[in-house]
């Protein structure tokens, strides 16, 4: 089967294969598209946590983005882990040369085990510079709290945080509700004109490593195939829910989902 479209992934590597670039490639491939990558950091991790993070030089990240894209132009771009201001500025500079209007940012800040993956200066640059240059930003609740500087305990709080991010310059925000203490899961898509709530069944599983990376990659893939934003979010959420429901049970900690 020929790939339906081409997706560029800019993100960190996860040696355990459950999250990061590895989850992104699996997702894009499973959904019938072609994945290219620019690796921003190499992590040593497994299902129990992150052992170490080795950053890639920002110039090398730019080379990966630009050299790959000059040969195989991507239709859409997914951005994951960007750990420093220098990396963010390098990515912004390279994005200008590619000119894709389908850029999805998953603002990865904290690993499943609690390890911080980004410094405070980088967080400020994401808020001031990067979110304006993307079509969609997909924070989970802890990330939305960091970006909006408010505590989120309810759907109303999620909407309030989303509106703050829109005011900061985001065109569209999908806040993922998996961390909310509720019987169902509610993911909320917002822009200046729309509030769309996607309710989902909650599956009780500790094997949820890589859900955020996978969701943003699935949405990016559907966008690259010509689906609109609402449909891409709806299909991406369905894909992740099925991947969680499968309950792989690999490793001793938070295991991966089934791509």
DAJOKA-V906372 format. One record per pair of residues at least 4 apart in sequence whose C-alpha atoms are under 7 Angstrom apart, sorted by the first residue. I is the first residue (numbers start at 0). J is the second residue. Records with the same first field share a line. If there is no record, write none. Layout:
I: J + J
//
This chain:
2: 31 + 32 + 33
3: 31 + 32 + 224
4: 32 + 33 + 74 + 223 + 224
5: 32 + 33 + 34 + 73 + 74 + 75 + 223
6: 33 + 34 + 35 + 73 + 74 + 75 + 76 + 220
7: 34 + 35 + 36 + 73 + 75 + 76 + 77
8: 35 + 36 + 37 + 76 + 77 + 78
9: 36 + 37 + 38 + 39 + 77 + 78 + 79
10: 19 + 20 + 37 + 38 + 39 + 78 + 79 + 80 + 81
11: 19 + 20 + 38 + 39 + 40 + 41 + 79 + 80
12: 19 + 20 + 21 + 38 + 40 + 41 + 42
13: 17 + 18 + 19 + 20 + 21 + 41 + 42 + 43 + 44
14: 42 + 43 + 44 + 45
15: 44 + 45
16: 21 + 22
17: 21 + 22 + 208 + 209 + 255 + 256
18: 22 + 208 + 209 + 212
19: 23 + 209 + 212
20: 24
21: 25
22: 26 + 209 + 212 + 213
23: 27 + 212 + 213 + 216
24: 28 + 34
25: 29 + 258
26: 30 + 213 + 216 + 217 + 258
27: 31 + 32 + 33 + 34 + 216 + 217 + 220
28: 32 + 33 + 34
29: 258
32: 220
37: 60 + 63 + 64
38: 60
39: 54 + 55 + 60 + 80 + 81
40: 52 + 53 + 54 + 55
41: 52 + 53 + 54
42: 51 + 52 + 53
43: 49 + 50 + 51 + 52
44: 48 + 49 + 50
45: 49
46: 250 + 251 + 252 + 253 + 254
47: 112 + 251 + 252 + 253
48: 112
49: 114
55: 59 + 60
56: 60
57: 61 + 85 + 86 + 89
58: 62 + 89
59: 63
60: 64
61: 65 + 89 + 90 + 93
62: 66
63: 67
64: 68 + 93
65: 69 + 93
66: 70
67: 71
68: 72 + 73 + 97
74: 99 + 223
75: 99 + 101 + 102 + 219 + 222 + 223
76: 101 + 102 + 103 + 219
77: 102 + 103 + 104 + 215 + 216 + 219
78: 103 + 104 + 105
79: 104 + 105 + 106 + 107
80: 106 + 107
81: 86 + 87
82: 86 + 116 + 117 + 118 + 121
83: 87 + 117 + 118 + 121
84: 88 + 120 + 121 + 124
85: 89
86: 90
87: 91
88: 92
89: 93
90: 94
91: 95
93: 97
94: 98
100: 134
101: 134
102: 133 + 134 + 135
103: 133 + 134 + 135 + 136 + 215 + 219
104: 133 + 135 + 136 + 137
105: 136 + 137 + 138 + 212 + 215
106: 137 + 138
108: 115 + 116 + 117 + 142
109: 113 + 114 + 115 + 116
110: 114 + 115 + 116
111: 208
117: 121
118: 122
119: 123
120: 124
121: 125
122: 126
123: 127
124: 128 + 129
125: 129 + 130
126: 130 + 146 + 167
129: 133
130: 136 + 168 + 169
131: 168 + 169 + 170
134: 170 + 171
135: 170 + 171 + 172
136: 171 + 172 + 173
137: 172 + 173 + 174 + 175 + 215
138: 142 + 143 + 173 + 174 + 175
139: 143 + 174 + 175 + 176
140: 144 + 151 + 174 + 175 + 176 + 178
141: 145
142: 146
143: 147 + 160
144: 148 + 149 + 150 + 151
147: 160 + 163 + 164
149: 160
151: 156 + 157
152: 156 + 179
153: 157
154: 158
155: 159
156: 160
157: 161 + 174
158: 162
159: 163
160: 164
161: 165 + 172 + 174 + 189
162: 166
163: 167
164: 168 + 169
165: 169 + 170 + 171 + 190
170: 190
171: 189 + 190
172: 188 + 189 + 190
173: 186 + 187 + 188 + 189
174: 186 + 187 + 188
175: 186 + 187
176: 184 + 185 + 186
177: 184
182: 201
183: 198 + 199 + 200 + 201
184: 198 + 199 + 200 + 201
185: 196 + 197 + 198 + 199
186: 196 + 197 + 198
187: 194 + 195 + 196 + 197
188: 194 + 195 + 196
189: 193 + 194 + 195
190: 194
202: 244
204: 246
205: 253 + 254
206: 246 + 247 + 248 + 253 + 254 + 255 + 256
207: 243 + 253 + 254 + 255 + 256
208: 253 + 254 + 255 + 256
209: 213 + 255 + 256
210: 214 + 239
211: 215
212: 216
213: 217 + 239
214: 218 + 235 + 236 + 239
215: 219
216: 220
217: 221 + 235
218: 222 + 231 + 232 + 235
219: 223
220: 224
221: 225 + 226 + 231
222: 226 + 227 + 228 + 231
226: 230 + 231
227: 231
228: 232
229: 233
230: 234
231: 235
232: 236
233: 237
234: 238
235: 239
236: 240
237: 241
238: 242
239: 243
240: 244
241: 245
242: 256 + 257 + 258
243: 256 + 257
245: 257
246: 256
247: 255 + 256 + 257
248: 254
249: 254 + 255
250: 254
//
